[in-house]
Structures are given as C-alpha cells and as structure tokens.
Amino acid sequence: MTKKIILKIIILLQIIIFSCTSIAALPEEPEPPIEHTLKSLSIYEAQLVSYALYLETFLIRTKEKLGNKNFPSFTLLEADVLRDDHTLEAVKENIMHLKRYINNIKPIAISVYKKYSKLKK
C-alpha cells in the first residue's frame, strides 16, 4: 500500500517537473544590513559578490548557449578594484563598487531572462 502511494507521488512529481515551461527565476538582490558593523557589512559584501557573480555567470552561459550576435554587451566584474584589507572603510568601498556593478548588469540579466526564459517546444 505504501509503495503504491510513493510510486504515485513520484510519477506526479515527474509530470510536474516535465510540464514546467520556464527556467528558475533570478535570485533577489541581498538586502543591506540594519547595523553597519564590520561583521554585518562583511557578510553583506560576500552576499553581493555572490549575487554579482551569479548574474555574470548567468549572462556568460546564456550567451554561450545561444550564440546570438544580437546578445546585449556587458562588462565583467573588475575584481582588482576591490580592496583586500578588512577595515570598515574598505568594506564600504567594496560594497559601493559591487552595487554600481550590479546596477549596471542586473537590468541586462533581467532583460535576457525575460526574453529567453521560455523553453522551446
């Protein structure tokens, strides 16, 4: 009895998965911390780096997959601009650079996502 139920659930899940018509949504941009301590800002900086690299990777892979000559141009993250020292001033400066980069690349990623997210049948 239990095996039949599990089998039916598995089949139902497979039907749901194969009937999806779009790729997963782009993640939300991280929210800035309430407290501006070195620890909280460092965590936020790491989240912004992760988000920026996700958007960049999404665009690079989509461009490679489509091979479309009309694909919008975008710049890669200039990591050499980010400071290495772990001070409050350096972290705030890094956050400023990351937010500027995200503000430039995010609209491109959203546009590409909206244009190419539907699977071809």
NORRA-V129144 format. One record per pair of residues at least 6 apart in sequence whose ideal C-beta (glycine too) atoms are under 8 Angstrom apart, sorted by sequence separation. I is the first residue (numbers start at 1). GAP is how many residues later the second one is. D is the distance in Angstrom with one decimal. If there is no record, write none. Layout:
i:I gap:GAP d:D
i:I gap:GAP d:D
//
This chain:
i:34 gap:6 d:7.8
i:84 gap:6 d:7.7
i:33 gap:7 d:3.8
i:83 gap:7 d:4.1
i:33 gap:8 d:6.5
i:63 gap:8 d:4.8
i:62 gap:9 d:7.7
i:33 gap:10 d:7.1
i:83 gap:10 d:5.9
i:33 gap:11 d:5.2
i:83 gap:11 d:5.9
i:32 gap:12 d:5.9
i:82 gap:12 d:4.8
i:30 gap:14 d:6.3
i:59 gap:15 d:5.6
i:82 gap:15 d:6.1
i:81 gap:16 d:5.4
i:82 gap:16 d:7.7
i:30 gap:17 d:3.8
i:30 gap:18 d:6.0
i:56 gap:18 d:7.8
i:56 gap:20 d:6.3
i:30 gap:21 d:5.8
i:56 gap:21 d:6.0
i:29 gap:22 d:5.9
i:78 gap:23 d:7.8
i:27 gap:24 d:6.7
i:53 gap:24 d:6.9
i:77 gap:24 d:5.5
i:52 gap:25 d:5.6
i:75 gap:26 d:7.9
i:27 gap:27 d:6.4
i:26 gap:29 d:7.4
i:75 gap:29 d:7.0
i:74 gap:30 d:7.8
i:75 gap:30 d:7.5
i:74 gap:31 d:5.6
i:26 gap:32 d:7.0
i:74 gap:34 d:5.1
i:72 gap:36 d:5.2
i:72 gap:39 d:6.8
i:72 gap:40 d:6.8
i:71 gap:41 d:7.5
i:42 gap:44 d:7.2
i:45 gap:46 d:5.4
i:52 gap:46 d:5.7
i:59 gap:46 d:7.1
i:41 gap:47 d:7.0
i:48 gap:47 d:6.3
i:55 gap:47 d:7.0
i:38 gap:48 d:7.5
i:38 gap:49 d:7.7
i:42 gap:49 d:5.6
i:45 gap:49 d:5.4
i:49 gap:49 d:6.4
i:52 gap:49 d:5.6
i:56 gap:49 d:6.6
i:59 gap:49 d:6.6
i:38 gap:50 d:5.2
i:41 gap:50 d:4.7
i:45 gap:50 d:5.4
i:48 gap:50 d:4.1
i:52 gap:50 d:5.4
i:55 gap:50 d:5.2
i:59 gap:50 d:5.7
i:62 gap:50 d:5.7
i:66 gap:50 d:6.7
i:41 gap:51 d:6.6
i:44 gap:51 d:6.5
i:48 gap:51 d:6.8
i:51 gap:51 d:6.6
i:55 gap:51 d:6.2
i:58 gap:51 d:5.7
i:36 gap:52 d:8.0
i:38 gap:53 d:6.6
i:45 gap:53 d:6.9
i:52 gap:53 d:7.1
i:59 gap:53 d:6.4
i:41 gap:54 d:6.6
i:48 gap:54 d:6.8
i:55 gap:54 d:4.6
i:58 gap:54 d:7.7
i:62 gap:54 d:6.2
i:58 gap:55 d:7.6
i:29 gap:73 d:6.5
i:29 gap:77 d:7.1
i:26 gap:83 d:6.2
i:26 gap:84 d:6.7
i:26 gap:87 d:5.5
i:25 gap:88 d:7.9
i:23 gap:90 d:7.9
i:23 gap:94 d:5.2
i:22 gap:95 d:4.8
i:22 gap:96 d:5.8
i:23 gap:96 d:7.5
i:21 gap:97 d:6.2
i:22 gap:97 d:6.8
i:21 gap:98 d:5.8
i:20 gap:99 d:7.9
//
